[in-house]
Amino acid sequence: MPLKPRRPVPSDIEIAQEADLRPILEMADKLGLTIDDLDLYGKYKAKVHLDVLEKFADRPQGKYVDVTAITPTPLGEGKSTTMVGLTQAMGTVLGKNVMCCIRQPSMGPTFNIKGGAAGGGYSQVIPMEDFNLHLTGDIHAITVSHNLVAAALDTRLYHESRQSDEALQRRGVTRIDIDPATITWNRVVDICDRSLREIQVGFNDDKLRDGSPSPVFPRKTGFDITVASEFMAILALTTGLRDLRERMGRVVVGMDKKGNPVNLEKLGIAGAVTVLMKDAIMPTLMQTLEGQPAFVHAGPFANIAHGNSSIIADQIALKLADYVITESGFGADIGMEKFFNIKCRYSGLIPNAVVLVATVRALKMHGGGPKVSPGAPLDKAYTEENLELLEAGLPNLGVHIKNALRFGIPVVVAVNGFKDDTPAEMEMVREYALSQGAEDSVVSTHWADGGQGAAALAEAVVAACEKPSKFEFLYPLDWSIKKKIETISTEIYGADGVSYEPLAEEQIATYEKAGFGNLPICMAKTHLSLSHDPLLKGVPTGFTVPVREVRASVGAGFIYPLIGKMSTMPGLATHAAFMDIDIDLETGKITGLF
């Protein structure tokens, strides 16, 4: 049913709680699914069995659309909201059989500054409380699986330091001889906690109170946020249970004292963690505010992982719907580049169109506007018309259009309209996008108006999906690690070149010697600039990309260079979102979640 938006627009949670929720069995029936294809999680969400791919194998594949964005402000530019609004417009306004595939949010940002990730305003996936909190437990499954590996590693160090080869073998264990200094496997928790970035485990008295040896092996380690776990990246890139088991076995956690990789197969834990993840590989079926089906699955950290929802969700959706809308994390220089060069390689799926989200606010920032900070009021430069400032920032949009076109896919620019944007400003963005080769450029007001506000965008995307394309990867896998890094840096970021710290040089040599050199590259860099430096806005030039460290996610299937300072465990803000979240004891409704 079409929405009836209120003015002023209420909070996200008010809109979501006023929505007309359809039973999930009704949503499934709309897709041709039965209760036998589902594991129900209450009335409004369900996991979908992977064998529906066989059930609908003869169905034609739908059209595939990736939503990405220009370099964002720290506030984000509305990719998820645009994706949901576009889905609603295609379904409600154009009458298309459409689905969206969206990532599950981490509860770290949900309880911090960013808030939830179900979309916003009148373009949301609901029930938004379930979406933003525990959902169906996938993140918890990843947390316990990941930490089981950490415990197994420390346990192996302990037992191997105290027992002979013969004693180990009597217990069915073969010595690995792990070098503690090479262990790269931290522990994880899905909250923002900067105090856990660096910790020491196993420091204790040499003996317990009863005089027996202490069951510890002291070493320094740390915590990452759960969505930064390699297991989350694997969840997003796996294509089924057999593939999941193989990927788990390949995960490298360190080196032995002879310099050979130690993986989870050697550690004897690959089967156990696969068991813990077996239900997590099924995508969760939910719905938009206007009744279109939505898959929610995986939530990899978009800086150090590829930042896209799962291959499995996309594969199933493309058999169930005529149009499937998904999104890539952060700007097109990160999420879209990884979508094409990593996700598309493993899925074999090629999108028919790219939707590039742009905002007047972000382009003004790239034109030299004042700093934009979460929780702080916007400067008047962003709330009043300023065509000169906007024009100065437009080249950032131009770079992202050209980067998308570099892959041979038609591009539609969605100008995500905010309340303070003037018609002249939005028209300037629209005209510039067309001049840079966009197939179309459309102003969209889906946040305030739902599907009706994205109707023109939906028509443009449908038209773009019919255009010819000539997709090609940015690089072949048989190039050296350095050549692939340098190609991304110069071709996508616009760098003059790349420099490598001695540690990075050593790691690259080690990985190539170990046979990992043919993996795609997943650059871990800031999302706030095309460059490595978050302070360099617009279209930076004359910079060199510094690679300080290079790590291997062999199970997920990529090499990730760390560019500049990258944190895998965020910290909480002074006034974090959790301070406003509570429950109404009379009605049981959650309040303050946004």
N, C-alpha and C positions, 0 to 999 in steps of 0.2 A: 504494500500500500504506500502511496506517496506520503511524504511527511508534511506536517503543517508547522513549519518553523516559527518559533516565538521570537519576539523582539522586546528587550535586548536578548541576545542569545544566552541561555542559562549555562551553568557549568556543565562540563562533560558528564559528570556523574548524575546530575539531575536529568539531563537528556536521556542517558542510558536507562535510568530507573523508571522513566515515564514510557519507555518503548513498549511496543506490542511484540512480545517475544513469542515466536512460534515453537512448539515442541520440536526437538531435534529429529524425531522420527518423521515429522512432516517435511523437514528440510531434506532428509535422506530420501524420502519417497520422490521428491521433486527431481532428484538426481538419478533415480532408478535403483537406489540402494534399499535393501531390506534389513530387518533387525538381525538377520544372520550375518550381515556384512559389518556389524558394529559391535563395539563394547561400550555400553552406555555409562556415562558419568553424570547421573542425575537426569533431569528433564531436558536440559538445554545444551548439552555437549556430549560428544561421543568420539571414540577412536575408530578409525576405519581400517579394516583388515587389508593387508597388502595383496591378498589373492583376488581382490576386485580387478587388479590389472589383467589377470587371466580371464576373468569373467567378461570384461569389456575389450578384450584384445582386438576384436574385429571392428570396433568403432573407429571412425576417422579421428585424427588428432585435431584439437582446437587451435585457434590462433593464440600466440604467446607474446605477452607484452611485459617489458621490464620498465619499472618506474625508478628513476634516479634523480639527481639534483646537481645544481651548481655548488660551489664551495660554500658551506653554510655558515651562519653566525652560530655562536654557542647555544642559541635558542632553538635551532633547527628550523627548516623551511617548509615542513608539512608534507614530506613524502608519503608517510603512512596515511595521513588524512586524504591526500590526493588520490592514492591508490584505492582507498575505500570509496571515496566520492565518485571516482571514475567507474568503479564496479556498480555502484548504485545507479548511476546514470545509464549505463549500458543495459541494466536489467529493468529498471522502472520506466525510464523514458524511451529507450530504443527497443525494449522488448527482447533483448538478446539473452541467450542462455549463457550466463557468465559466472565465474568464480574468482575470488582473490586468494592468494597464498601469502600469508604474512608471518613474520617471525614472532616467537613467543618472547615477551620482554623479560629482562632480568629484574629481580626484585631489588637489586642494588639501586639502579636509577629510579625505580618506582618510589622508593622511600627516601630519595635524595632530591635533587633539583629538577631533573628532567621530567619526573612523573611517569605516567603510564605510556603505553605504545599501541593502544587500540585504535588509533586515529583520534579525531577530536571534533567537537561541535556536533553538527548533524551528519557527520561521516565517520561512523564508528563500527567496530565489531563488538557484539554484545553476547552475553552479559559482560560488561567491561570489568566488573569486580573480579569475576573468575579469570578473565583473560589476563589481568595484571597481577594476580596473586598466585595461587598454587596451580591453577589450571588442572591438568591431569597428572602432575607429578614428574614430568620429564626432567626438569632441572634438578629435582631432588635425586632422581635416579643417576644422573650424571655426577652429582656431588658425591654420593656414596661410592659409586664405581671408581671415580678418580682417587678418592681418599683411601680406598682399599688398596690401590696400587702403591700409594705412598707408604702405607703401613707394611705392605709386603716387601718393599725395598728396604726399609729400615730393619725389618725382621731378618731378611736375608743377610744383610751386613752383620747383624748381631750373631746369627748362628754360624756363619762362615768364619767369623773371627774367633770362635770358641770351639769349633769341632773339626776333626780331621776329615779327609775325603772319605775314608771308610765309614765313619760315623754318619756322615751325611747320606752316603749311598744306602746305608741300612734303612734310612727313613725315606728312600725313594727320591733323593735330591742330589743333583749334580752341581758341583761348585761352579759358580759363575765368575767369582773374583772381581766384583764390581769396583771400579775406582771411584770412591766417594766424591772426589773433586769434580767428576764429570757429570754427576747426576743433574738433570735438568727438570725433574718432575717435582713441582711444588704441591702443596695441598690447596684446596679450594673451598670457598664458601660464597653463597650468593647474596652477600651484602657488601656495602662499601665500608671498608675498615682499614684505614691507612696504617694503623698500628701493627697490622699483620704482614706488611710488605716484606719485612725481614725478621726472621725469628731464628732461634737456636733450639734444636730438639735434642733430647737425650742427655742433657747435662744433669748430673745427679751424683750422689756419693758413689764411690767405687763399689760399695757393698750395701745390700739391703739390711734391714734391722736383724734378720735372722742369720746374717753372715754370708748369704749366697751372693753370687755375682749380680751386679745391676743389669737388668734386661734392656740396656740402652746402648746406643752407639752415637756419641755426640757429633753433631755437624750443623752447619748453618743452612737454612732453607727459607721458605716464605710461603705466603698464601697469595693466590690469584683469585679473582672473582670467577664464579663457576662458568659463566659464559665464555671465558677465555680458555677454558679447558680444551685440549685437543679432542676429547671425547665429544664435545659439542660440535666441533668442526666435522668430526666423523659422522655424527648423527645427520648433519646437513648434507653431507656428500655421499652417504651410502645409498645403495640401490636395493638393499634387501638383507635378509638375515645371514645368508651365506657370505655376502660381501662384507657385512658388518663384522662377522667372525674373523675373516681374513685381515681386515684393516686393523682390528684390535691386536691380532698377533704381530703385526708389523710395527706397532708403536714403539719407538726407541726412547728409552728413559735415561740412557747414559752409555758409558763405554767400560769394557773390562780393562784390566791392567796391561793388556797387550794391544789395546787400541781398537778392539772389535766392538761393534754396536751391541748393546744389550736391549733386547725387545721383550714384549710381554709374553711371547711364546716361550722364550728362554726362562723367564721368571715364573712360568707356570700359572699365570693368572688370566690369560686371554679368554679362556672359556668362562670363568667366573664372572668377569665384567660383561661379557656378552649376555649371560643369563640376566644380569641386573638391568641390562639395556633392552631386552627383547620386546617389552611393551612400548618403550619410548620411541621405537622406530615407526610406530603407527601414527599418522597425522591426526590431529583433533579437528573435528567438524564443528563449526559454529555458524554464526549468521551476522549479516550487517543490519543496520537500523532499518533498512528498507526490504529486508527479507531475502537477500542474495546469500548463497552459501559461501562460507569462508573456511579455508584450511589454515590452522595455526600450528606451526611446527618448526622447531629448532630456533636458536637465537644466538648464533656465534658472534662474538665480539668483533666489530667491523674493523678495528685497527690491526689486530694481530692475526685475525682469521679472515675468511672471505666475506663475512657479513651478509649472507643471503639466507633466505628460508630454504627448506629442504628440497632436494631433487625428488624424493619420493612423493611429497605433496604435489609438486608440479606434474610429475608423471601421471598420477591418478587424476588430478584435476583436468588435465588435457584430454582424458578419455571421457570425463563426465560433462564437460562444458564446451561450448563453441568458442569462448574467449576466456583466457586465464591471465589475470593481472597479478604480477609479483613485484617485489621491490628489492633494490640493492642498498646496503648500508652506506651512510654518509654521502659525499659527493661522487660524481662520476669518475673522478681520478682514482678513487679507492674502490667503492662497491661495484660500479659498473665494469671497470677494468678487470676486477677479480671474477665478476659474474661471467664475463666472456672467456677469460683465459684459464679459469679454474673450473667453475661450475659447469659451463657448457662443454668443456672437454670430457668431464666425467659423465654427464647426463646424455650427451649427444643431441640435446635440444637447442634449437637456435631460435631466438625471438623474431617475431615479424615486425616489431616496432619498439622504439625506445621513447618513453615519455620523460622529458627533462624538466624538473620543477625549478622555477626561478621566482624570486620575490624581489620587490622593489627595495625592501629593507636590506637584504643581503647585498644587493648590487650597490646601494649607497655606501655600505660599509667598505666594499671593495674599491669604491671611488675615493676613499680617504675620509669617510665619515667617522664620528667619534666611536669609542669602544662600546661594544654591546656586551653586557654582562647579565647572566641569569639572576633574577631577583631584584635587579636595579631598574628604575624607570628609564624608558627610552629617551634619548636626547631629542630635542625638537627637530633636528635634522631628519629624523625618521618619521615624524608625525606631521610634518608640513611639507608642501610641495617644494622640491629642489631638483630641477631637471639637470642642472649643471653637475651636481654631485652624482646623480644617477648615470648620466652619460659617461662620466669618468670611470664608472665601475662596470659598464657593459662588456668590455673585453673578456672578463672572467666567464661570462655566459658564452661568448664566442669560442673560447678554448674548449669548453665542455661539448658544445655542438660539434666542433671539428673532431674531437676525440671519439665521440659516438659514431660519426660518419666514417671515421677511419676503419671501423669494423664492418662497414658496408650495410648498416641497418638504417632505415628511415627514422628520422627524429621529429617528434612533435613537442614543442615547448608549451608547458602549462604555466601560465603566469598566475601564481597563487595569490589572489587578491586579499589584502588585509583592509581593515576598516579605514585606515588613514591614507591609503593609496589614492591618488587622484586619477581621473580618467586619462589625463595627459601623460602621467608617469607610466601607467600600465600600457598605454598605446606605444610609448617610446620603446619599451621592452619588447613588445610584440613585433614591431616593425624591424627592430635590430635583429631579432631572432630569424626572421624571414630572410634578411639580407645576408645572414651567415650560413644559409643552406638548409634551415629547418623546413621540413615538409609542410608544417603549419605551425601557428603560434596562437594560442587561445587564452583569454582571461577566464579564470574559473573561480567561482564563489561557493564551492561545495561545503566549506566549513560552516557558513551561515545558512546555506540553502539546500544542503543535501544533494541528492542526485540531480535535481532540476538545475542547480548551480553549475554542474559539470556536463550538462547536455551537449554544449558545443564542443567541449573537449572529447567527449565520447564519440561524436560524429567524426571528428578529425582523426582519432585513433583508429576507428573502423576503416576509414579511407586509407590511412597509412599502411594498415595491415595488408591491403590489396596491392601495394606498390612492390615492384621487383626489388630484390636485395641480393647482395653478393658478399656474404659473410666470409671473413677470414680472421684467423688468430693474429695477434700482434707478433708472436714469435713461435718458432718450432721448438719442440721439447729437446731436440738433440743439440741445441746451442749450449755453450758452457753456462754455468751459474752466473758468472760475471757479465757475460754478454746479454743475458736475459734481464738482469738488474739494470744494466746501462741502457738497454732499449726502452724499458718502462720509464726510467728517469728522464731520458732526453726526449722521447716521443710523446709521452703523456704529461709529464710534469713541466717540461721545457727547460730542464737543467742543462748546464754546459758539460757536465760530466759527473763522475762518481769517485769518491775517495773511500779507502778501506782502512780501518784500524787494524793493527797487527793481529788481534784476536779474530777479527772477521776473516782475514786472509788465511789464518790457520784453520778455522772452521770450514771454510769453503774447500780447502784442500782435503780435509778429512772426509767431508761428505761426498766429494767426487770420487775419492779413493774407495769409499764404502759402496759406491754404485747408486747414490742418490742424486747425481747431477742432472738426470733427465726429468726431474719433477718440475712442475710449474712454480712460478714465484708469487709469493703473497707478501707484498711490501707492507711493513708495519710502520706507519707514519701518521703524523697529525692529519686530522680531517679539516682543520681550520685554515689551510693554505694549500695551494697547488704544490708548494715546495715542502721542505722538511721543517721549516720554521713557521710556527703558528702566527708570528707577528708580520709575516710578509703577505700582504693582501693583494687583491687584484690579480695581475698576471706577472709574477716575479720573473726577473731575468738575471743573468750573470751569477747564478749560484751553482754550487757543487753539492750533490747529495752525499752526506756523510754516513757510511755504513759502519756502525760501531760493533755490531755483533750479528751473527747469522745462525739461526736455529732450524732444525728439521722437524716437521710434523709428518713423519713417514707414514703413519697410519692414515691420517687425513689425506696425505698425498700432495704436500707442497713444502717448499723451502721458504722460511720467512726471515728476511733481513730486517733488523731493527734500525730504523732511521731516526737519529736524534734521540731525545729522551722519550721513552714510551713506558707508561705505567699500566700494568695488568691488574692493579688493585686500586680502584678509585677511592677517594676519601669523601666523607660526608661534609656538606655545607654547614655554615653556621646555623641557618634556619632551614633545616631539611624538611622534606615533605611529610615525614612521619609525625612531625609535631602537630599537624593539622588533621590527621586521620584518627577516626574514632568510630564507635558504633552506637546507634540510637537504641537504647535499652528497651524502649517501648515497641518499636517496629522491627528491630533486628537489622535495619538497613545500615550499610557502611556509609560514613560521611567523610568528606574532606579528601577523598581520592580523586585525582584529576588526570 
